[in-house]
Structures are given as C-alpha cells and as structure tokens.
Amino acid sequence: MTAATQDFHARASEALDDSGFQKSISTLKTGFVAARARAVGALPEYEEMREAGRAIKDHTLANLDFYLERFEAEVTRQGGHVHWAADADEACQIVRDICKRVGAKTVTKGKSMVSEEIGLNQVLEADGLEVLETDAGEYIVQLAKELPSHIVMPTIHKSTEAIADLFYEHHRNQGFDKRADNPAELIGQVRTILRKKYFEADVGITGANFLIAQTGSSVIVTNEGNGDLTSTLAPVHIVTASIEKVVPTLADATTLLRLLVRSALGMEITSYTTVSTGPRRPGDLDGPEEYHVVLVDNGRTKMLAGAFRPMLRCIRCAACMNHCPVYLSVGGHPYGWVYPGPMGAVLTPMIAGHERARELPHACTLNGRCQQVCPVKIPLPDLLRRLRHEQWENHFINAKTRWGVGLWSWLARKPALYHAVTRAAIGVLGWLGHPRGSFRQLPLAGGWTAGRDMPAPQGTTFHAAWAKRQQRP
C-alpha cells in the first residue's frame, strides 16, 4: 500500500493552473450537485431517512463482531468461503492464492475501492495475470495508468478529446483504426473489447456496496451492467470488501441504497442492483462455481475503537467531495491516494498514517457543507479538527508553522495588546494599499499572492466596527 500525499500543495497548484482540468471538473459544480438537490427535494422524508441510515450504521458498528460472524456463517451455509485479512498485504495474498489454485490467467474486475486501496491490480499483474477493469471509468484510468480522481466518476478530470486520444493509442491494434470522437463511440469500443474478456475470465472480482449478515449476500450497484457480467460469467467470483460494509438485513441495505443513489447520482435507483449469494446451485442457469468474500480490516478496527468510529458510517456516495470547495478547485489527484475530498482527508491519515498524509486534514476550510450533505451524518469537520489536533500534539506540524501559531496564540491571550496590534496593522496596510486597493506581494502571505492579489484593508477592525454597532440606539 502506498500513499504519497505529502506533495498536496504542489499537485494542487498544478491542478489550479491546468485550464483543461478546470473546465472538466466544473461539471461537478452544476451536474451532480443540482441532480442531488432535485432528488432530495422530491423526497419529503429524506431527513428521516438520513437519521435512519445513521442509526443502522451506528447499531451495526456497535455490534460489528456479531454481524460479521453471522455474515460468515451465512456465506458458508450458502456454499461460499469467507477470508479474513488484517491488512493490504494479507488481502492481496489471499486473492493471489485463489488465482494460483484455479490456474487463472485473466481476471475481470468490477468497481472496487477496496481493491484500489490494497493495490490488488499491481500485485496480480506482477504474477503475470491479465487484469481488466470493466467499469468504463476505471478502464479509462487503468489505460492511462492513473488513480481515479473521483470515487463515483473516476474520469471527471479527463475531457472527451483526451479519452479519444487514449483509446486511439491503445485500441487501434484491436480493430479500431479510426479515432472515435464522441462518447457513444468510445463507450462502444469499451463494450466490444470487454465482451470477449468476460467469457475468457477465469476469475471475476467485485467490490461490495453492502454485505448482508442475514443472508450472506453481497450487493453492488452499477449503471453499466459490468458488475453482473463480472460476478456471473467467470468460474470464480471474489468479493473484496472492508469490514464496515456489513449491515444486518436486506431491509437495512435498501434504506441505505435509497440514500446512496440519491446522494451519489441524484437518481432514485441505479440501473442495476445486484445481490450475489453464494456459488451456482443445481438448476441455476448461470453463476460462478466458487464464491469467496475477502473481508479487509486495514485499520478499521483501530478506527472502530476510537473517536473516528463515525467515519466508518461512510457509504462512499461522494456527496462530501461534490460539495467541497477545495475538491472542486483541485480535484482528486492532489490528495495522492484512493480516497479524495473530505472523506479522504479523514480516511487516508487513519489508514496510511499521519506521516504519509499530514497535509490532508489541513486541505479544508471547515465550512461544514460536507456534514450537511452526508447521507449518514458523519461529522467530518469535527473529525478533521481532531486530526489536526493529533498532528499538533505529535509534532507532525513543521517548526515554522508551530512558531507562527504559538506567536498568534500568545498574542490572542492578551486582548488589549491584540486589539492594539491589529488596529495598527490594519492602519498601516490600509495606507500602503490605498493607491491600488490591493497587494500583488505581501510578506508572510506568499501562498495567497502567488495566485491572486490580496485586498487592502478598508475601514477599521471587526471588533471596533462591532463595538460601534452595539452603541447604536
């Protein structure tokens, strides 16, 4: 597992300067956000559903050992196999062993964030297996050798022209000699190439939106049907899922699905909701001969036992990043790993460690929109503040920043001196900046003035203006 996140500022600066990327990501600011607002507005009981979703997840997390054991028992009863993985390396080894045992050469994959998290593709490819992502967006970033930039729309950073160039480079030796130039043709190429691979695959790997303890089932949602083909056509179906994906009953999963799809896509339901329960039974027309579920911990137990348990409610809808001003400015790649946006700013330090992700909790304005739109009411701003506090206490913050914060803290605890200094500073800066109304450069503010002018102060301090206002009759 790798998580090279410490260059967030450098990558964010590149994204801000990339006009093509800025044009591509601007669709999130209107498309997904507006669609979600319409879907939520059309459902009067949405807030009650949010509370129900929160309660389902909290109850399950409080009794996670019970529901995981029940899930395992049901999978086994249905003829499947459950494997427990403490970390990424163990999870990858379990999948490798299954592939080696069945002599697999070709693996098709449905969308799975956990498989991205554990670096499964690279491990299987190192063993000489052909691994093909079947979700169109994941297939594109796989060809481009990139990480997804969004957990629902992996290619939100790419233009149609860039995808057309990528396909022409990779597909022209597979019968597509002409460069396609519209989305329908591009999707047609993906379907044509993958159709043969579905039938050739020895192993199909999917993720799971939910695991149902009551029945031992895994649930996936897609709009392309690739998940169904991946899970039913290959002789072996492997589900990779993190331990918090389990829920007690099918009814609980249904409640969460209603929240997930509206929050993620602004739809009532996806085109395909697929429930897989064990391998093929006598009389079944299709389905795998073997069914395996790899349950991945990878830091979740640590979160479960501490203050970050609410993060395990996450159902991966991406609503938090769709409404985050930081994500909407720089996209997902600056976060440097699988999970971007507010949810990634919490998950990555918890899974990969503060040392690798120390910048991410600070890539937030704490405006609170992520918490407002979260379908399971995760208090993301509170968790980010706590991560910042932990980093401060463990001296992960650099000396220059600690010195600056210490100076401000010392000054802020002396109100009379603080007011005097701020009045003087505003007076001087207002006088110096009066001719232009702004500063192109300013000491200690290079991070701001490198990309925009700093407005010159006008009038007096807030405290002085507020005191004057309070004196009015």
C-alpha positions as CSV (number, residue, x, y, z in Angstrom):
1,M,0.0,0.0,0.0
2,T,1.3,3.4,-1.0
3,A,0.0,6.8,-0.2
4,A,2.3,9.6,-1.4
5,T,0.3,12.5,-0.2
6,Q,2.9,14.9,1.2
7,D,3.1,16.9,-2.0
8,F,-0.5,18.0,-1.8
9,H,0.3,21.7,-2.2
10,A,2.5,21.1,-5.3
11,R,-0.1,19.0,-7.0
12,A,-3.0,21.3,-6.0
13,S,-1.1,24.2,-7.6
14,E,-0.7,22.2,-10.8
15,A,-4.4,21.5,-10.9
16,L,-5.3,25.2,-10.4
17,D,-3.1,26.1,-13.3
18,D,-4.5,23.5,-15.6
19,S,-7.3,25.2,-17.6
20,G,-8.3,21.9,-19.3
21,F,-8.8,20.2,-15.9
22,Q,-10.6,23.2,-14.5
23,K,-13.1,23.0,-17.4
24,S,-13.6,19.3,-16.9
25,I,-14.2,19.5,-13.1
26,S,-16.6,22.4,-13.5
27,T,-19.3,19.9,-14.4
28,L,-19.4,18.7,-10.8
29,K,-20.4,22.2,-9.6
30,T,-23.6,22.0,-11.6
31,G,-24.4,18.5,-12.7
32,F,-24.1,16.3,-9.6
33,V,-24.9,19.0,-7.1
34,A,-28.1,20.1,-9.0
35,A,-29.2,16.5,-9.5
36,R,-28.8,15.6,-5.9
37,A,-30.7,18.7,-4.8
38,R,-33.6,17.7,-7.1
39,A,-33.6,14.1,-5.9
40,V,-33.5,15.2,-2.2
41,G,-36.1,17.9,-2.7
42,A,-38.5,15.4,-4.3
43,L,-38.4,13.1,-1.2
44,P,-40.2,14.7,1.8
45,E,-38.9,12.0,4.2
46,Y,-35.3,12.4,3.2
47,E,-34.1,13.8,6.6
48,E,-35.9,11.0,8.4
49,M,-34.1,8.6,6.0
50,R,-30.7,10.2,6.9
51,E,-31.4,9.6,10.6
52,A,-32.5,6.0,9.9
53,G,-29.3,5.4,7.9
54,R,-27.1,6.9,10.7
55,A,-28.9,4.6,13.2
56,I,-28.4,1.5,11.1
57,K,-24.7,2.1,10.7
58,D,-24.2,3.1,14.3
59,H,-26.0,0.0,15.5
60,T,-24.0,-2.3,13.2
61,L,-20.7,-0.7,14.2
62,A,-21.6,-1.2,17.9
63,N,-22.2,-4.9,17.2
64,L,-19.8,-5.4,14.3
65,D,-18.3,-8.6,15.6
66,F,-21.7,-10.2,15.9
67,Y,-22.8,-9.3,12.4
68,L,-19.5,-10.2,10.8
69,E,-19.7,-13.7,12.3
70,R,-23.3,-14.1,11.3
71,F,-22.4,-13.0,7.8
72,E,-19.6,-15.6,7.7
73,A,-21.9,-18.3,8.9
74,E,-24.5,-17.5,6.2
75,V,-21.9,-17.3,3.4
76,T,-20.6,-20.7,4.5
77,R,-24.1,-22.1,4.7
78,Q,-24.7,-21.0,1.1
79,G,-21.6,-22.8,-0.1
80,G,-19.2,-19.8,-0.2
81,H,-16.0,-19.0,1.6
82,V,-15.0,-16.1,3.8
83,H,-11.4,-15.0,4.2
84,W,-10.2,-12.5,6.9
85,A,-7.4,-10.1,6.0
86,A,-5.8,-7.9,8.7
87,D,-4.1,-5.6,6.2
88,A,-3.5,-4.9,2.5
89,D,-0.7,-7.5,2.1
90,E,-2.7,-10.3,3.6
91,A,-5.7,-9.4,1.4
92,C,-3.7,-9.4,-1.8
93,Q,-2.1,-12.7,-0.8
94,I,-5.5,-14.4,-0.3
95,V,-6.6,-13.3,-3.8
96,R,-3.3,-14.4,-5.3
97,D,-3.6,-17.8,-3.7
98,I,-7.1,-18.3,-5.1
99,C,-6.0,-17.3,-8.6
100,K,-3.0,-19.6,-8.5
101,R,-5.0,-22.5,-7.2
102,V,-7.5,-22.2,-10.1
103,G,-4.8,-21.5,-12.7
104,A,-6.2,-18.1,-13.5
105,K,-4.8,-16.2,-16.5
106,T,-7.4,-13.5,-17.0
107,V,-9.2,-11.5,-14.3
108,T,-12.1,-9.1,-14.8
109,K,-12.9,-6.6,-12.1
110,G,-16.0,-4.7,-11.3
111,K,-15.6,-1.4,-9.4
112,S,-13.9,-1.9,-6.0
113,M,-12.5,0.9,-4.0
114,V,-11.0,-1.6,-1.5
115,S,-9.1,-3.3,-4.3
116,E,-7.7,0.1,-5.2
117,E,-6.8,0.7,-1.5
118,I,-4.9,-2.6,-1.2
119,G,-3.1,-2.2,-4.6
120,L,-4.6,-5.5,-5.9
121,N,-4.2,-4.9,-9.6
122,Q,-0.4,-4.3,-9.4
123,V,0.0,-7.5,-7.3
124,L,-1.9,-9.7,-9.7
125,E,-0.2,-8.2,-12.7
126,A,3.2,-8.8,-11.1
127,D,2.1,-12.5,-11.1
128,G,1.6,-12.4,-14.9
129,L,-2.2,-12.2,-14.8
130,E,-4.2,-10.0,-17.3
131,V,-6.4,-7.8,-15.1
132,L,-9.1,-5.7,-16.8
133,E,-11.3,-3.1,-15.1
134,T,-14.8,-3.4,-16.5
135,D,-16.3,-0.1,-15.2
136,A,-15.8,2.3,-18.1
137,G,-14.3,5.0,-16.0
138,E,-12.0,2.6,-14.2
139,Y,-11.0,1.1,-17.5
140,I,-10.0,4.5,-18.8
141,V,-7.8,5.4,-15.8
142,Q,-6.3,1.9,-15.9
143,L,-5.2,2.5,-19.6
144,A,-3.9,5.9,-18.6
145,K,-2.0,4.4,-15.6
146,E,-3.7,7.0,-13.2
147,L,-5.6,6.9,-10.0
148,P,-9.3,7.6,-10.1
149,S,-10.0,11.3,-9.4
150,H,-13.5,10.7,-8.0
151,I,-14.9,7.6,-6.4
152,V,-18.1,7.7,-8.5
153,M,-16.8,9.3,-11.7
154,P,-13.2,8.2,-11.9
155,T,-12.5,10.2,-15.1
156,I,-14.0,13.5,-14.1
157,H,-10.6,15.1,-14.8
158,K,-10.5,13.9,-18.4
159,S,-12.0,15.5,-21.4
160,T,-13.7,13.6,-24.3
161,E,-10.7,14.6,-26.5
162,A,-8.2,13.2,-24.1
163,I,-10.1,9.9,-23.8
164,A,-10.4,9.7,-27.6
165,D,-6.6,10.1,-27.9
166,L,-6.0,7.4,-25.2
167,F,-8.4,4.9,-26.9
168,Y,-6.8,5.5,-30.3
169,E,-3.4,4.8,-28.9
170,H,-4.5,1.6,-27.2
171,H,-7.3,0.3,-29.4
172,R,-6.1,0.9,-33.0
173,N,-4.4,-2.5,-32.9
174,Q,-7.7,-4.1,-31.8
175,G,-9.7,-3.3,-34.9
176,F,-10.5,0.4,-34.2
177,D,-8.3,2.1,-36.8
178,K,-10.4,5.3,-36.9
179,R,-10.1,7.8,-34.0
180,A,-13.5,8.0,-32.3
181,D,-14.7,11.5,-31.4
182,N,-17.9,11.2,-29.4
183,P,-18.9,9.5,-26.1
184,A,-21.2,6.9,-27.7
185,E,-18.5,5.6,-30.0
186,L,-16.0,5.5,-27.1
187,I,-18.3,3.5,-24.9
188,G,-19.0,1.2,-27.8
189,Q,-15.3,0.4,-28.0
190,V,-15.1,-0.4,-24.3
191,R,-18.1,-2.8,-24.6
192,T,-16.7,-4.5,-27.7
193,I,-13.3,-5.1,-26.2
194,L,-14.6,-6.3,-22.8
195,R,-17.4,-8.5,-24.1
196,K,-14.9,-11.2,-25.2
197,K,-12.9,-10.8,-21.9
198,Y,-16.0,-11.6,-19.8
199,F,-16.2,-15.0,-21.3
200,E,-12.4,-15.6,-21.2
201,A,-12.1,-14.6,-17.5
202,D,-11.1,-17.3,-15.0
203,V,-11.8,-15.0,-12.0
204,G,-14.2,-12.1,-11.6
205,I,-13.6,-9.7,-8.7
206,T,-16.1,-7.1,-7.5
207,G,-16.4,-4.9,-4.5
208,A,-19.5,-4.6,-2.4
209,N,-21.6,-1.6,-1.5
210,F,-23.2,-3.7,1.3
211,L,-22.8,-7.1,2.8
212,I,-26.0,-8.6,4.3
213,A,-25.5,-10.6,7.5
214,Q,-29.0,-12.0,7.4
215,T,-28.4,-13.8,4.1
216,G,-24.7,-13.9,3.5
217,S,-25.2,-11.8,0.3
218,S,-23.1,-9.0,-1.3
219,V,-24.8,-6.1,-3.0
220,I,-23.3,-4.0,-5.8
221,V,-24.9,-1.1,-7.7
222,T,-23.9,-0.1,-11.3
223,N,-25.3,1.7,-14.3
224,E,-23.4,-0.4,-16.9
225,G,-24.2,-4.0,-16.0
226,N,-20.5,-4.8,-15.8
227,G,-20.8,-5.9,-12.2
228,D,-23.4,-8.6,-13.2
229,L,-21.2,-9.9,-16.0
230,T,-18.1,-9.9,-13.8
231,S,-19.7,-11.8,-11.0
232,T,-21.7,-14.4,-13.0
233,L,-19.6,-15.4,-16.1
234,A,-16.2,-16.2,-14.5
235,P,-16.0,-19.6,-12.8
236,V,-14.7,-17.9,-9.6
237,H,-16.2,-14.8,-8.0
238,I,-14.2,-13.0,-5.4
239,V,-15.7,-10.1,-3.4
240,T,-13.3,-7.7,-1.8
241,A,-14.9,-5.6,0.9
242,S,-13.9,-3.8,4.1
243,I,-15.4,-5.0,7.3
244,E,-17.7,-2.0,7.9
245,K,-19.7,-2.8,4.7
246,V,-21.8,-5.3,6.6
247,V,-25.4,-4.4,7.6
248,P,-27.9,-6.6,9.5
249,T,-30.7,-7.2,6.9
250,L,-31.8,-6.7,3.3
251,A,-34.3,-4.0,4.5
252,D,-31.4,-2.1,6.1
253,A,-29.4,-2.3,2.8
254,T,-32.5,-1.0,1.0
255,T,-32.7,2.1,3.2
256,L,-29.1,2.8,2.7
257,L,-29.4,2.3,-1.1
258,R,-32.1,4.9,-1.3
259,L,-29.7,7.3,0.4
260,L,-26.6,6.2,-1.6
261,V,-28.0,6.6,-5.1
262,R,-29.7,10.0,-4.4
263,S,-26.6,11.4,-2.8
264,A,-24.2,10.0,-5.4
265,L,-26.0,10.5,-8.7
266,G,-29.2,12.3,-7.9
267,M,-31.2,9.3,-9.1
268,E,-33.9,7.2,-7.3
269,I,-32.1,3.9,-8.1
270,T,-29.2,2.7,-10.3
271,S,-29.8,0.7,-13.5
272,Y,-28.6,-2.4,-11.8
273,T,-28.7,-3.5,-8.2
274,T,-27.2,-6.9,-8.0
275,V,-27.4,-9.3,-5.0
276,S,-25.0,-12.2,-5.0
277,T,-25.5,-15.1,-2.6
278,G,-23.0,-18.0,-2.8
279,P,-22.0,-20.0,-5.9
280,R,-24.2,-21.5,-8.6
281,R,-26.7,-24.0,-7.3
282,P,-28.1,-27.1,-9.2
283,G,-30.6,-25.8,-11.7
284,D,-29.1,-22.3,-11.9
285,L,-28.6,-21.1,-15.5
286,D,-25.5,-19.1,-14.6
287,G,-23.3,-18.0,-11.8
288,P,-19.8,-18.9,-10.5
289,E,-18.7,-22.3,-9.4
290,E,-16.9,-20.7,-6.4
291,Y,-17.8,-17.7,-4.3
292,H,-15.3,-16.0,-2.0
293,V,-15.5,-12.9,0.2
294,V,-12.3,-11.3,1.4
295,L,-13.0,-9.1,4.5
296,V,-10.4,-6.4,4.8
297,D,-9.6,-4.7,8.1
298,N,-6.7,-2.4,7.1
299,G,-7.0,0.0,10.0
300,R,-10.8,-0.2,10.5
301,T,-10.6,-1.9,13.9
302,K,-8.4,0.9,15.2
303,M,-11.0,3.4,14.0
304,L,-13.8,1.4,15.5
305,A,-12.3,1.5,18.9
306,G,-11.6,5.3,18.9
307,A,-13.1,8.7,18.2
308,F,-13.1,8.2,14.5
309,R,-15.7,5.5,14.5
310,P,-18.3,7.8,12.8
311,M,-16.1,7.7,9.7
312,L,-17.0,4.0,9.3
313,R,-20.6,5.0,8.6
314,C,-19.4,6.2,5.1
315,I,-21.3,4.6,2.2
316,R,-19.0,6.1,-0.5
317,C,-21.5,8.3,-2.1
318,A,-19.0,11.2,-2.8
319,A,-21.6,13.9,-1.8
320,C,-19.0,15.4,0.5
321,M,-16.4,15.9,-2.3
322,N,-19.1,17.1,-4.7
323,H,-19.9,20.0,-2.3
324,C,-16.3,20.7,-1.1
325,P,-14.8,24.0,-2.3
326,V,-11.3,22.5,-2.0
327,Y,-12.0,19.4,-4.0
328,L,-14.0,21.4,-6.6
329,S,-10.9,23.6,-7.1
330,V,-8.2,21.0,-7.3
331,G,-9.9,17.6,-8.0
332,G,-8.9,14.2,-6.6
333,H,-5.3,13.6,-7.7
334,P,-3.7,16.2,-5.3
335,Y,-4.9,14.0,-2.4
336,G,-2.4,11.4,-3.7
337,W,-4.4,8.2,-3.0
338,V,-7.6,6.3,-3.5
339,Y,-9.9,8.5,-1.3
340,P,-10.0,12.2,-2.2
341,G,-12.0,15.1,-0.7
342,P,-13.2,15.4,2.9
343,M,-13.7,11.6,3.3
344,G,-10.2,11.0,2.1
345,A,-8.8,13.7,4.3
346,V,-10.0,11.6,7.2
347,L,-9.6,8.1,5.9
348,T,-6.1,8.4,4.4
349,P,-4.4,9.5,7.7
350,M,-6.2,6.8,9.6
351,I,-5.3,4.0,7.1
352,A,-2.0,5.2,5.7
353,G,-0.8,7.1,8.7
354,H,-0.2,10.8,9.6
355,E,3.3,10.6,8.3
356,R,2.1,10.0,4.8
357,A,-1.0,12.2,4.9
358,R,-0.1,15.0,7.2
359,E,-1.3,17.7,4.7
360,L,-4.7,16.4,4.1
361,P,-6.6,17.4,7.3
362,H,-5.5,20.9,6.5
363,A,-6.9,20.9,3.0
364,C,-10.2,22.0,4.3
365,T,-11.9,25.3,5.0
366,L,-14.2,23.7,7.7
367,N,-17.2,25.3,6.1
368,G,-19.3,22.3,7.1
369,R,-21.1,21.6,3.7
370,C,-19.7,18.0,3.8
371,Q,-21.5,17.3,7.0
372,Q,-24.7,19.0,5.8
373,V,-25.0,16.7,2.7
374,C,-23.6,13.5,4.2
375,P,-26.5,10.9,3.9
376,V,-25.4,9.2,7.2
377,K,-24.5,12.4,9.1
378,I,-20.8,11.9,9.5
379,P,-19.4,14.9,11.4
380,L,-16.5,15.4,9.0
381,P,-15.4,18.9,10.2
382,D,-15.1,17.6,13.8
383,L,-13.0,14.6,12.7
384,L,-10.7,16.9,10.6
385,R,-10.3,19.2,13.6
386,R,-9.4,16.2,15.8
387,L,-6.8,15.0,13.2
388,R,-5.3,18.5,13.2
389,H,-5.1,18.4,17.0
390,E,-3.4,14.9,16.9
391,Q,-0.9,16.1,14.4
392,W,-0.1,19.1,16.6
393,E,0.3,17.0,19.7
394,N,2.5,14.5,17.9
395,H,4.7,17.3,16.4
396,F,3.8,16.5,12.8
397,I,3.4,20.2,12.1
398,N,6.6,21.9,10.9
399,A,8.6,24.2,13.2
400,K,7.8,27.3,11.2
401,T,4.0,26.8,11.4
402,R,4.2,25.9,15.1
403,W,6.2,29.1,15.8
404,G,3.7,31.2,13.9
405,V,0.7,29.6,15.7
406,G,2.5,29.9,19.0
407,L,3.1,33.6,18.4
408,W,-0.6,34.2,17.4
409,S,-1.7,32.2,20.5
410,W,0.4,34.3,22.8
411,L,-0.9,37.5,21.3
412,A,-4.6,36.4,21.3
413,R,-4.4,35.7,25.0
414,K,-3.6,39.4,25.6
415,P,-6.8,41.2,24.3
416,A,-5.6,44.7,24.9
417,L,-2.3,44.1,23.1
418,Y,-4.1,42.1,20.4
419,H,-6.5,44.9,19.6
420,A,-3.7,47.5,19.5
421,V,-1.6,45.4,17.2
422,T,-4.4,44.6,14.8
423,R,-5.5,48.3,14.7
424,A,-2.0,49.4,13.9
425,A,-1.5,46.6,11.2
426,I,-4.8,47.5,9.5
427,G,-4.0,51.1,9.6
428,V,-0.5,50.6,8.0
429,L,-1.7,48.1,5.4
430,G,-4.7,50.3,4.5
431,W,-2.4,53.3,4.0
432,L,0.1,51.3,1.9
433,G,-2.5,49.6,-0.2
434,H,-4.7,52.6,-0.8
435,P,-3.4,53.5,-4.2
436,R,-4.2,50.2,-5.8
437,G,-6.7,48.8,-3.4
438,S,-4.7,45.5,-3.2
439,F,-1.2,44.0,-2.8
440,R,0.5,41.9,-5.5
441,Q,3.0,40.7,-3.0
442,L,3.0,40.7,0.8
443,P,5.4,39.3,3.4
444,L,4.1,36.1,5.1
445,A,1.2,35.9,2.5
446,G,3.1,34.4,-0.5
447,G,0.7,31.4,-0.6
448,W,-2.1,33.8,-1.3
449,T,-0.4,36.4,-3.6
450,A,1.2,33.7,-5.8
451,G,-2.2,33.2,-7.4
452,R,-4.2,36.4,-6.6
453,D,-3.9,39.9,-5.2
454,M,-4.5,40.5,-1.5
455,P,-7.2,43.1,-0.9
456,A,-6.0,46.1,1.1
457,P,-7.9,46.6,4.4
458,Q,-10.7,49.1,4.4
459,G,-12.0,50.9,7.4
460,T,-11.3,49.6,10.9
461,T,-11.1,46.2,12.7
462,F,-14.1,43.9,13.1
463,H,-14.1,44.4,16.9
464,A,-14.1,48.1,16.5
465,A,-16.9,48.1,14.0
466,W,-18.9,45.7,16.2
467,A,-18.4,47.8,19.3
468,K,-19.6,50.9,17.4
469,R,-22.6,49.0,16.1
470,Q,-23.5,47.9,19.7
471,Q,-23.5,51.5,20.8
472,R,-26.3,52.5,18.3
473,P,-29.7,53.1,19.9
